[in-house]
Every structure is written in C-alpha cells, then in structure tokens.
Amino acid sequence: MDTATISYKLIKKIKDEKFDIDKLHQYNLMIQIGIRDLQIAVVDSTNNRCVLLEDYILASVKSYKALKELLATLFEEHHLLMAGFWKTVRISLKSSKFSLVPSALFVKEALYDYLKLNSTIDPEHEEILYYKHIKSDAICVFAVRKELYEWLNSLYPNAEVGFIHQSSALIEGVINFEKTNKKNTMYLYIDRFKLHIITLKNNKLEFYNQFSIKQFNDYIKYIMLVMKGLNKNQKTSDVVLWGYIGKQSPHYNEFYKFIKNISFGDRPDYLNYGYIFDEVQDHHFFDLYSIHLCD
C-alpha cells in the first residue's frame, strides 16, 4: 500500500503530569473513530481525572479495509493503544448508519429492520450493535464493519470492551449538561463535516439528527429547518454550541447573525482536569469526554 494512503497526523496532544504508565489497570481508555479522524482520552477511574487526550487526522481512504490498515498502523506505532491492561475500553463510532428506537418499541430480533429504514446494510460484512441509553428512553442501533469490530475486540481480551455510536455520547452528555443549565435549549455539536442537533423536552430527548456539511450555508439551512419543525424562534431560543469552531472565528460570527442567544458550552464537570487542559478550549471534544457517561 502506498505510504500516503496510510498516513495520519497528530494535531493535538495533552498529557497530564499525573499520568502513570504503571497504572493502566485503573485507567479507562476512550477511543472515538471516524472516517477521517480519531480521538483518544484516558481517565483515571479512581478520581475521574482526564490524564491524556489526543486528536488525529487520518488520510482519506476509499475502503473499510484501507481504514482498518491505517488504524492498525497508528495503533502499532502508538505507545499505549496496543496495551492490554486497561480497566475498561469504550469505543465510539462516527457513522450515518444508526437509528434511535424508543425502548417501549425495541425488539432485539429486529435490529436489521430498524437500520434498513434509513441505511443500506450488508449483514454479511457489518455487525449490528445496540446501546441502551442510561438517561434517555432510547436505544441506539448502529452498524460497524465486522473486520473493524473483530480487530478492535481482539486488541483488548483482558479488558471490558464496549461499543457505542457517537450520537449516544452526545445525547448522554447533553442530558447531563441540562441538569444544571437552561432548559429547553437547542444544542449544536459541530464535528468535522457534520452538524449534530439535539433538543430535550421535560428532561427527555425530543430530537436528534446529524447532517452532512459541504459548505457553511448548510449549517444555517439545517438549523433553521429544525427550528421551524420544532416551533422554535431563532431570535429568542437559547442555543448552546460545542465542537470544532473558534470563539472568534468568522463562522461563529455568522452563527450570531442568525441566532442571537447562542453561547458556547462548558467542559463537562463529571471529569477532573489538570492545568495543562487549559490549552484546550472548553467547548472542544464534548463528544469524546461524554463517552465517560456511557456505561
């Protein structure tokens, strides 16, 4: 394989001074995998302190086989990811192959049927998984390539390994955030090439969806579309924003033209952070941190 095809780039690394390689057995490893990026975080289970965070950009690949080979290269060259002594390993997957099902309507034998409504599923090559939300009356059904699923499981035979979809981390994180903040807010998470929109009503999930973004105007189009569908007023509704956007960026200024009551979300308070995490803006990596809430 061409070396350009399997390249990756570390763009952010935060390592706490309290990180101790001899304490992996008490650390929880959180991994989030996308088509073009990967993030990892390590949390000390004894005090919920985040002791490591890394963010990678992955080279564009044209197949899941190539993605798995790229990830295998990254993992093999990493000083920690191949270690097998973690307390737990939580793996979050970014994809459009998911469906949220109310628990009252959920039937385990119907996983394929839930997904085929809005996705093309290949049962021969895709594993269908599900995750029961802790703080929401919803079950997320999602698909993952079998070769990737089996490879990741094989890496950590001595650890408790769990798989979730990115949407589950975001939903759990938003529900936790709203406990101590304004109610009935619209929440936005700006990912690389994706916009996630979440709303709650009476502390329960009201709306979640993700939208592919090709140009900046797509953000405004989808936000206005969802607001209209939920009867929210763009001039008076509160909107909280997390993700890959700078506080002084032109994009944020454009958002503010359309949404007056927009503000950035805080860093989750269920984790503890050393001073070195001041290098990371508080509204970044909300989905990665929120994996911690998904048991």
LONUBA-56961 format. One record per residue: x, y, z negated of N, C-alpha, C in turn; residue in three letters. Coordinates in steps of 0.001 Angstrom, whole numbers. Each point is the difference from the previous one (the first is absolute). Last residue first. Layout:
LONUBA-56961
     nxx     nyy     nzz    caxx    cayy    cazz     cxx     cyy     czz votor
       X       Y       Z       X       Y       Z       X       Y       Z   ALA
...
END
This chain:
LONUBA-56961
     nxx     nyy     nzz    caxx    cayy    cazz     cxx     cyy     czz votor
  -22066    3725  -30050     474   -1203    -681    -385   -1238     799   ASP
     748    5492     710    -657   -1148     643     556   -1307    -569   CYS
    1576    4524   -1000   -1334    -187    -579    -684   -1270     486   LEU
    4303    1528    1640     129    -391   -1408   -1354    -302    -646   HIS
     507    1876    4353      74   -1473      15      68    -516   -1427   ILE
     241    4684    1013   -1306    -572    -379     -53   -1517     132   SER
    3857    2713    1319    -164     -31   -1456   -1262    -782    -395   TYR
     624     705    4608    1011    -905    -544    -114    -118   -1516   LEU
   -2750    3103    2278    -418   -1381     284     978   -1007    -578   ASP
    1024    4633    -334   -1145    -342    -843    -446   -1441     224   PHE
    3828    2944    1832      53   -1418    -416   -1148    -416    -918   PHE
     790    5289     282     546   -1039     878    -122   -1382    -648   HIS
   -1123    4336   -2024   -1074    -560     816     497   -1048    1005   HIS
    2948    2482   -3044    -981    -756    -783   -1062    -679     856   ASP
    5089     886    1700   -1194     812    -233   -1103    -858    -620   GLN
    5262    -975    -665   -1134    -416     820   -1194     891    -320   VAL
    4093     419   -2351     390     164    1401   -1142    -351     954   GLU
    -177    -637   -4742    -341    1374     366     403     296    1444   ASP
    1035   -4070   -2366   -1175     -21     867    -524    1401     305   PHE
    3592    -853   -3034     458    -100    1381   -1173     -43     977   ILE
    -492       9   -4844     188    1324     597     383     -87    1472   TYR
   -2774   -4140   -1910    1139     761    -477     155    1300     774   GLY
   -4685   -2801    -942    1037     335     976    1129     760    -684   TYR
   -4794   -3469    -726     934     963    -566    1158     194     976   ASN
   -5498   -1549     663    1410    -348      62     815    1104    -665   LEU
   -4627     426     368     120   -1325    -611    1416    -554     120   TYR
   -1744    4237    1865     484      81   -1380      86   -1359    -688   ASP
     482    1961    5439    -791    -791    -958     609       5   -1400   PRO
     578    4193    3317     622   -1320    -131    -767    -796   -1059   ARG
   -2785    3806    2480    1146    -178    -891     603   -1396     147   ASP
   -2690    3039    3904    -174    -908   -1116    1275    -160    -805   GLY
   -1614    4434    2966     809   -1218      27    -247    -837   -1250   PHE
   -3692    3331    2483    1148      41    -913     753   -1320     105   SER
   -4425    3352    2195     900   -1143     160    1199     168    -929   ILE
   -4318    2677    1286     263    -573   -1328     857   -1257     102   ASN
   -1300    2461    3950     500     999    -939     394    -599   -1345   LYS
    -179   -1663    5263    -462    -489   -1304     587     910   -1075   ILE
     890     903    4593   -1283    -679     129    -599    -393   -1349   PHE
    4264    2157     422    -893     828     814   -1408    -591      48   LYS
    3613   -2331   -2074    -591    1025    -853    -945     919     771   TYR
    2551   -3352    2244   -1054    -602    -826    -743    1085    -785   PHE
    3777    1337    2357   -1125    -249     898   -1164    -637    -758   GLU
    4028     666   -2279    -641    1293     256   -1189    -142     936   ASN
    2689   -3772    -804    -811     329   -1172    -733    1327     203   TYR
    2988   -1307    3353   -1167    -881     -32    -892     318   -1200   HIS
    4210    2176     498   -1035     551     890   -1267    -853     -12   PRO
    3065    -205   -4403      88    -361    1408   -1091     687     818   SER
    1317    -163   -4895     127    1248     749       4    -244    1506   GLN
    -391   -3606   -3109    -876    1015    -587      61    1331     742   LYS
     869   -4840    2452     647     928    -912    -948    1068    -499   GLY
    -754   -5318    1510    -238    1361     471     608     941   -1030   ILE
   -1189   -5183     110    1213     518     642    -276    1360     638   TYR
   -3042   -1761   -4265     609    -576    1190    1179     774     543   GLY
   -4981    1163   -2796    1292    -648    -245     626    -371    1340   TRP
   -4347    3340   -2103     857    -482    1080    1266    -638    -555   LEU
   -5511    1752   -1132    1327    -268    -568     819    -761    1039   VAL
   -4677    3388    -289     750   -1006     745    1387    -124    -619   VAL
   -5389    2210    -894    1383    -166    -462     651   -1149     763   ASP
   -4176    3350    1711     407   -1325    -488    1462      10    -442   SER
   -2357    3789    2113    -175    -125   -1452     489   -1338    -566   THR
     149    1335    4730     377    1230    -703     -53    -154   -1519   LYS
   -1319   -3451    3166    1442     216      90     461    1236    -752   GLN
   -4190   -3367   -1097     238    1315     575    1495     289       5   ASN
   -3048   -4803     225     910     825    -797     285    1306     746   LYS
   -2676   -4284    1089    -657    1255    -404     865     824    -947   ASN
    1082   -4156    2462    -256     -96   -1443    -668    1265    -558   LEU
    1219    -370    4643    -734   -1233    -281    -375    -149   -1461   GLY
    2733    3642    1385   -1357     152     521    -839   -1222    -331   LYS
    4552    -160   -1099    -709     978    -830   -1454     162     446   MET
    2844   -2644    2623    -373    -681   -1238    -764     952    -914   VAL
    1676    1812    3991    -981   -1036     327    -498    -698   -1268   LEU
    3535    3123    -286   -1283     669     201   -1110   -1007     288   MET
    4366   -1669    -345    -423     539   -1292   -1374     658     123   ILE
    2076   -1561    3934    -512   -1097    -836    -478     497   -1362   TYR
    1926    3172    3020   -1172    -631     614    -602   -1063    -909   LYS
    4100    2072   -1179   -1149     874    -229   -1272    -642     544   ILE
    4023   -2294     826    -250      84   -1447   -1280     790    -269   TYR
    1668    -243    4420    -747   -1199    -411    -308      22   -1493   ASP
    2774    3289    2155   -1437     290      40    -852   -1202    -409   ASN
    4809    -343     526    -450     609   -1253   -1499     258     -14   PHE
    1714   -4104    2865     378    1413     -18    -657     660   -1206   GLN
    -265   -4648     447     906     194    1134     468    1443     108   LYS
   -2258   -3802   -3800     253    1395     346    1012      80    1144   ILE
   -3850   -3638   -2526    1270     167     716     131    1438     484   SER
   -2838   -1762   -4396    -117     481    1373    1397     151     608   PHE
   -3137   -2475   -4393    1276     506     483    -139     309    1480   GLN
   -3495    -374   -4645     366    -429    1351    1359     582     337   ASN
   -4206    -304   -4151    1426    -132     320     128    -362    1477   TYR
   -3960    1659   -4097     476     -58    1383    1498    -238      24   PHE
   -2588    -280   -4090   -1062     390     918     433    -190    1451   GLU
    1365   -1899   -5274     425     240    1374   -1211     310     877   LEU
    -239    1230   -5203      36   -1209     825     385     365    1428   LYS
    -905    3088   -3761    1162    -828    -360      77   -1315     778   ASN
   -3256    3382    1062    -301    -565   -1321    1058   -1033    -410   ASN
    1071     969    4536   -1263     559    -461    -392    -707   -1282   LYS
    4580     940    3617    -672    -741   -1057   -1318     699    -318   LEU
    3765    -294    4459    -875     755    -893    -619    -957   -1009   THR
    4314     388    4006    -692    -728   -1071    -913     966    -734   ILE
    3444    -716    4717    -977     844    -685    -776    -858    -995   ILE
    4869      67    3247    -907    -767    -844    -910     986    -724   HIS
    3382    -122    4654    -679     794   -1004    -956    -910    -753   LEU
    4798    -694    3237   -1325    -387    -480    -510    1037   -1007   LYS
    4465     -55    2118    -903    -354    1109   -1396    -413    -456   PHE
    3172     295   -3849     619     158    1315    -950    -558    1062   ARG
   -2420    1804   -4252    1079    -956     200     673     323    1330   ASP
   -3403    2462   -3695     604     132    1321    1208    -912      72   ILE
   -4775     427   -2972    1388    -472     -50     534      26    1422   TYR
   -4354    2326   -3074     695    -277    1251    1374    -570    -294   LEU
   -5212     874   -2514    1431    -268    -121     580    -377    1358   TYR
   -4497    2757   -2467     476    -769    1151    1514    -131    -109   MET
   -3646     511   -4225     983     638     863     237    -870    1229   THR
   -2774    -412   -4340    -599     132    1340     877     798     961   ASN
    1414     879   -4961    -798   -1100     544    -486     333    1412   LYS
    4617    1592   -2927   -1311     392     510    -710   -1188     638   LYS
    3576   -1612   -3408      -3    1151     892   -1421     291     480   ASN
    1644   -3836   -2654     410    1187    -754      21    1259     863   THR
   -1387   -4296    1709    -399    -121   -1404     283    1278    -780   LYS
    1328    -874    4624   -1223     773    -240    -483    -101   -1449   GLU
    3856   -2473    1587     258    1444      -6   -1251     777    -399   PHE
    -273   -4712     613     749     328   -1211     200    1509    -122   ASN
   -1957   -1576    3924    -923    -205   -1121     685     345   -1317   ILE
    2678      78    3854    -940    1118     -24    -978    -134   -1160   VAL
    3056   -3543     777     692    1202    -441    -923    1200    -120   GLY
   -1608   -4086    1771     240    -129   -1441     678    1262    -546   GLU
    -606    -153    4639   -1295      68    -686     177     -92   -1513   ILE
    3834    -533    2752    -502    1369      49   -1314     141    -773   LEU
    1874   -4314     480     840     831    -866    -525    1428     -42   ALA
   -2113   -2927    2965    -306    -355   -1389     823     827    -977   SER
     751     335    4708   -1242     659    -412    -319    -277   -1460   SER
    3674   -2190    2186     278    1376    -424   -1248     714    -501   GLN
     130   -5276    -466      -8     921    1126     226    1406    -537   HIS
    1945   -4661   -2322   -1152     884      96      84     783    1303   ILE
    2330   -4593   -2928    -131     811    1207   -1253     859     -90   PHE
    3736   -2772   -3589   -1364     363     387      10     904    1211   GLY
    3228   -3606   -3389     -76     821    1207   -1467     263     343   VAL
    3543   -1681   -4191   -1425     108     309    -141     980    1161   GLU
    4560   -2917    -616    -716    1183    -480   -1481    -113     335   ALA
    3562   -3085    1339     -21       6   -1464    -752    1185    -588   ASN
     759    -791    4796    -684   -1189    -537    -130       9   -1514   PRO
    1119    3391    4019    -158     168   -1442    -732   -1188    -623   TYR
    1031     443    4762    1101     751    -602     -44     -20   -1521   LEU
   -3388   -1889    2978    1163    -876    -192    1153     705    -708   SER
   -4003    2342    1276    -250    -924   -1111    1222    -850    -312   ASN
     159    2812    3772      31     781   -1232    -239    -888   -1225   LEU
    -368   -2010    4264    1385     405    -271      95     764   -1313   TRP
   -4258   -1243    1591     743   -1167    -477    1438     362    -339   GLU
   -2744    3396    1889    -544    -434   -1293     812   -1149    -583   TYR
     969    1450    4385     425     999    -974    -430    -406   -1406   LEU
   -1390   -2671    3571    1461     -96     -96     547     991   -1028   GLU
   -4655      20    1048     407   -1141    -819    1504     -71    -170   LYS
   -2800    4599     631     607   -1032     843     560   -1119    -872   ARG
   -4164    2803   -1724    1449     170      92     549   -1126     868   VAL
   -5072    2649   -1664     767   -1018     723    1481     355       4   ALA
   -4652    1022   -3411     981     508     964     804   -1155     601   PHE
   -4289    1924   -3607     403   -1154     796     951     521    1084   VAL
   -1976    1873   -4999     674     309    1260     446   -1305     661   CYS
   -4037    1565   -3634    1029   -1003     280     583     322    1375   ILE
   -2976    2782   -4194     326    -292    1396    1079   -1069      64   ALA
   -2005    3139   -3630    -836   -1148     343     205    -341    1470   ASP
    3672    2329   -3452   -1003     276    1021    -768   -1271     299   SER
    3864     352   -2896    -836    1118    -430   -1080     370    1019   LYS
    2988   -3743     691    -183      -7   -1443   -1011    1067    -422   ILE
     326   -2841    4828     366    1238    -670    -341     -70   -1484   HIS
    1245   -4066    3366   -1123     531    -763     456    1227    -770   LYS
    1809   -2473    4714     384     558   -1292   -1235     586    -666   TYR
    1745   -3719    4329    -938     965    -590     480     411   -1377   TYR
    1647   -2409    5240     103     101   -1453   -1082     941    -519   LEU
    1788   -3068    4601   -1025     922    -487     -17     -52   -1521   ILE
    3765   -1020    4180    -533    -437   -1290   -1019    1043    -455   GLU
    1804   -1301    5180    -197     980   -1058    -609    -639   -1235   GLU
     884   -2237    4256    1243     708    -294    -127    1022   -1123   HIS
   -3638   -2801    1510    1136    -905     161    1298     663    -439   GLU
   -4230    2344     162     167    -861   -1181    1197    -939      92   PRO
   -1178    4843    2100     509   -1257     541     271    -948   -1173   ASP
   -3130    4787    1089     731    -859    -918     388   -1301     693   ILE
   -1795    5415     736     242   -1231     741     931    -876    -832   THR
   -3620    3792   -1934    1381    -330     362      30   -1251     865   SER
   -3963    1917   -2176     697    1192     484    1457    -255     393   ASN
   -3174   -3494   -1279    -939    1082     306     719    1224     564   LEU
    2150   -4008   -1738    -245      26    1447    -997    1089     403   LYS
    1202    -955   -4657    1031     695     767    -337     136    1475   LEU
   -2880   -2374   -3046     103    1395    -429     975     775     888   TYR
    -444   -4662     652   -1167     734     492      47    1471    -399   ASP
    3283   -3027   -1656     197     263    1432   -1140     848     560   TYR
    -342   -1481   -4491    1069     984     180     189     379    1463   LEU
   -3252   -3034   -2616    -324     869    1137    1093    1033     290   ALA
    -263   -3278   -3720      58    -773    1243    -215     877    1241   GLU
    -362    1762   -4486    1392    -332     323     118    -720    1336   LYS
   -3630    3661   -1401      19   -1462      45    1378    -407     499   VAL
   -2808    4792   -1931    1211    -728     395    -191   -1508     -94   PHE
   -2969    3854   -1162    -220    -621    1304    1153    -908     423   LEU
     -24    2556   -4082   -1274    -725     -35    -281    -742    1298   ALA
    3814    2923    -536     180   -1303    -651   -1286    -818     -29   SER
    1217    3492    3947    -555      72   -1364      35   -1382    -642   PRO
    3544    1383    3792   -1272    -702    -160    -505     199   -1427   VAL
    3764    1906    4021    -405     113   -1397   -1422    -541    -146   LEU
    4300    -923    3652   -1411     310    -181    -286      47   -1494   SER
    4370     -99    4088    -515    -141   -1362   -1488     308       5   PHE
    4308     614    3259    -803   -1231     -80    -434    -245   -1442   LYS
    2986    3497    1636   -1392     357     289    -918   -1216     -82   SER
    4780    1049   -2861    -535    -516    1263   -1416     487     179   SER
    4439    -442   -3754    -705    1024     763    -489    -630    1304   LYS
    1251   -2214   -5050     122     -32    1452    -816    1114     635   LEU
    2586   -1636   -4982   -1102     732     622     251      92    1496   SER
    1720   -3082   -4511     273     389    1381   -1253     623     601   ILE
    2582   -1484   -4992   -1248     430     621     316     555    1381   ARG
    2318   -3217   -4181     223     637    1294   -1373     326     584   VAL
    2377   -1115   -5264   -1069    -118     994     454     676    1285   THR
    3273    -950   -3204   -1155    -437    -785   -1205    -194     906   LYS
    4965    -688    2002    -939    1043    -383   -1113    -565    -876   TRP
    4046   -2120    2265    -273     -38   -1436    -936    1100    -483   PHE
    2406   -1252    4412   -1188    -797    -282    -469      18   -1433   GLY
    2777    3157    4159      80    -571   -1357   -1308    -709    -339   ALA
     955    2582    4019      71   -1459      90     124    -658   -1369   MET
    -124    4807     572   -1246    -568     508       7   -1518     127   LEU
    3749    3169   -1450    -970    -496    -978   -1117    -860     580   LEU
    3719    2345    2384     655    -543   -1190    -969    -627    -991   HIS
    -297     273    5603    -355     768   -1196     587    -674   -1241   HIS
     123   -1722    4543    1045     998    -220    -249     838   -1255   GLU
   -3104   -3335    1435    1286    -684    -186    1124     979    -318   GLU
   -4355    1678    1054       4    -697   -1287    1358    -650    -277   PHE
    -674    2069    4211      15     991   -1073     106    -682   -1363   LEU
    -510   -2774    3752    1308     653       9     116     993   -1151   THR
   -4148   -2018     694     953    -987    -518    1408     584     -53   ALA
   -3408    2557    2002    -124     -29   -1458     993    -986    -622   LEU
    -207     131    4675     511    1275    -501     -40      23   -1524   LEU
   -1946   -3659    2122    1458     -62     106     648    1290    -506   GLU
   -4701    -188     227     467    -904   -1043    1534     -98      23   LYS
   -2052    2487    3394    -146     680   -1290     530    -874   -1127   LEU
    -193   -1852    4301    1084     983     -94     -67     754   -1322   ALA
   -3460   -2974     891    1240    -766    -140    1178     953    -164   LYS
   -4218    1736    1003     133    -322   -1415    1258    -825    -260   TYR
     -44    3443    4148    -662   -1244    -398     180    -209   -1496   SER
    1898    3707    2470   -1148    -304     857    -728   -1283    -389   LYS
    3037    4286   -2585      83   -1358     529   -1299    -334     723   VAL
    3089    4488   -2226   -1197    -484     681     248   -1395     558   SER
    2668    1673   -4393     -11     214    1446   -1271    -579     603   ALA
      78    1776   -5080     362   -1164     802     -48     350    1480   LEU
     730    2655   -5044    -625      64    1319     506   -1193     803   ILE
    -363     710   -5628     708    -328    1230    -870     284    1220   TYR
     708     950   -5743    -886     185    1151     820    -200    1269   ASP
      79    -966   -5847     683     117    1288   -1032      75    1124   GLU
     853      54   -5862    -901     262    1121     835     152    1262   LEU
     278   -1521   -5733     573       7    1353   -1096     285    1006   LEU
    -802    -131   -4727    1462      92     -53     659     -22    1376   VAL
   -4799     982   -3112     423    -243    1382    1511     228      70   CYS
   -3054   -1510   -4375     894    1013     563     395    -400    1421   ARG
   -2793   -2218   -3645    -622     575    1206     832    1132     593   ASN
    1076   -3083   -3762    -356    1392    -299    -625     727    1184   ASN
    1250   -4720      -2     -12     243   -1453    -428    1413    -354   THR
     654   -1787    4534   -1280    -388    -597     -74     295   -1494   SER
    2661    2430    4168     331    -765   -1202   -1309    -300    -742   ASP
     609     920    5406    -538     522   -1246     375    -943   -1147   VAL
    1205    1430    5535     236    -949   -1085    -440     660   -1298   VAL
    -837     463    5773     136     623   -1313     184   -1103   -1022   ALA
      42    1069    5837      92    -890   -1160      83     848   -1267   ILE
   -1530     248    5717     364     632   -1261     110   -1070   -1083   GLN
    -137     730    5835     -23    -888   -1161     406     811   -1225   LEU
   -1678     477    5761     649     454   -1226    -140   -1041   -1097   ASP
   -1934    -242    4504    1154     861     248     687     475   -1272   ARG
   -3758   -3038      19     616    -342    1288    1274     786     223   ILE
   -1287    -846   -5064    -734     475    1161     694    -448    1271   GLY
     -52   -1130   -5711     512    -265    1336    -960     540    1058   ILE
    1637     132   -5620   -1052     380     943     560     -50    1416   GLN
    1067   -1906   -5427     444     167    1385   -1197     403     844   ILE
    1892    -615   -5478   -1122     379     854     540     325    1390   MET
    1515   -2674   -4955     399     488    1317   -1244     279     830   LEU
    1321    -339   -5535    -989    -286    1032     451     652    1308   ASN
    2886   -1759   -4649    -369    1020     979   -1069    -519     955   TYR
    2479   -2403   -3505   -1051     807    -610    -468    1122     939   GLN
    3478   -3082    1217   -1059    -879    -491   -1132     767    -681   HIS
    4097    2071    1553    -974    -241    1073   -1172    -849    -485   LEU
    4160    1964   -2221   -1359     -27    -549   -1063    -256    1071   LYS
    4882     644     571    -165   -1183    -855   -1409    -125    -577   ASP
    1499    3744    2661     -85   -1184     853    -223   -1263    -814   ILE
   -1462    5086   -1137     972    -986    -468    -185   -1291     789   ASP
   -1461    5723    -400    -101   -1244     760    1132    -947    -418   PHE
    -658    4594   -1551    -311   -1129    -872    -175   -1318     766   LYS
     777    4316    2083    1202    -373    -747    -235   -1213    -898   GLU
   -2791     760    4603      50     504   -1365    1258    -505    -707   ASP
   -1052     924    5321     373   -1067    -927     182     587   -1385   LYS
   -1993    1056    5329      50     529   -1363     285   -1178    -930   ILE
      -2    1350    5659     317    -956   -1054     108     726   -1328   LYS
   -1495     544    5699    -130     496   -1371     342   -1123    -976   LYS
     428    -583    4705    -148    1452      18    -202     590   -1396   ILE
    2027   -4519    3018    -406     399   -1342     -68    1525     -37   LEU
    -491   -3406    4355     699    1134    -600    -589     297   -1367   LYS
     574   -4121    4257    -837     655    -995     829    1106    -638   TYR
     -12   -3889    4546     571    1024    -869   -1036     550    -967   SER
     -38   -3424    3764    -121    -437   -1389     541    1042    -979   ILE
      33     578    4790   -1351    -490    -279    -171    -333   -1476   THR
    4179    1308    1943    -879    1159    -138   -1402    -424    -416   ALA
    3334   -3241    1000     140     569   -1338    -892    1214    -202   THR
   -1196   -4177    3263     722    1252      59      50     640   -1381   ASP
    -387   -5330     567    -852    1198       0     881    1238       0   MET
END
